């Protein structure tokens, strides 16, 4: 088993040989493996992801992938890494925002990080659940380096803004909770039958009891609309106002 996970196969009674990682696109590397995994999840969802299926996508044996991700959990953590690497890329190519006269620089930068994270997540909605589920399973020091750099980026902003350690930690937790929570709500499925032209049947409101859930039924057509980055920033500002230095 250990040999299989190392990408080694035995053929009959002969010597062990290593599964080739030269696929249809040439020799693999970690970036190509993670990018292909993310493309597969984007297209077919997390349930479609397996070492065997990913190997088929890349034109290699599944065992060849274990040198880039030692297990299925490691592959899922790699997808989280890929999302945060895309976030880094967006932040590196976007011009720094021009701060409003009344807005401190640290708040403007948090807006920038929040907006870029929102855009990455909406580009890869099928992978977004991993930002919660894997972070619940992986302790701080074992998180992908791109995730840790994101933590460092936000905490450094808060430190440079003059917040003490305890307050910076509170702002960091609140910022992260609002950002990921907002994105999760934005991406919740609302449509019951996409082929149904009637809005009520499209949302499946006939499945909701008008006696038990009258307010939810009446509000559902508004809830289906995404709040977008504008609501994200408005809520973020309301949250940050609590911590704003006087």
Phi, psi and omega in degrees: 000317180297322179293323179297317181291336176277358178087022182253134177239148174254139179245106181061227179261006183282180181292154179292145174231152181274134178297132182291141175251024175263105184258199184291345180250021182093190182292141184281163166217171185298319182299318181292321179297313182292321179296319179291322177298318180293320177298320179296315179294319176304320187279322190231357178093165183297329181297339181276349187277123172209162178299320181296314181293320179293321176300319178297321178299322185268350180078032178227167173289149181303323182298335180292342184278343186290345175281347178254337175210114191287348182199173176298319178298320178296325177293319177296319176297327177295326176294320175300316177302317181297321178297316181287331173293322177294323175299314178302317180297316179299316181294329183284331184262343179281137176294144178304139181290152176272117183290140173294153185304325184268357184259128176292156185299321183297324179289320178299320179291324176296322174301316182297315179295317181297315181296317180295321178296317178302315182294319178298315183293321178290338176283339183225059187298330182293334182268348186302322179306333180295334180295337175262309188294318180286327178289338174284339185258341188248121178293162187312306188291345181259003179288155179304149185300326180293327176292316180296324178293327176294315176303313181298320181300312182291315182295324178295319176304316183289323177296315180293337177283350177100006178288141175287171187300316183294317180291320178299322178295320178294317178296317180301313180296317181293317179300312182296317182295316180294315184298307183288326177294316179299315180297319179298320179292320179301325188263002177297134177293135180240331185277127180273321182220097185295342181272357183271120182286331180287123185305320182294316179285329177301320179274351181073032183295339177294345178275348183260131182291124177290339178281318184273331188229051184294320182290319178297317179299318183289333185263347189303320182294335175278324181295333183291337179283133177286144179284336178073181181295335180296313177292326176302312182289323179297316178293323178297317178296319178299323179289316184290335178302330180295331184257355186302135180285137180275000000 
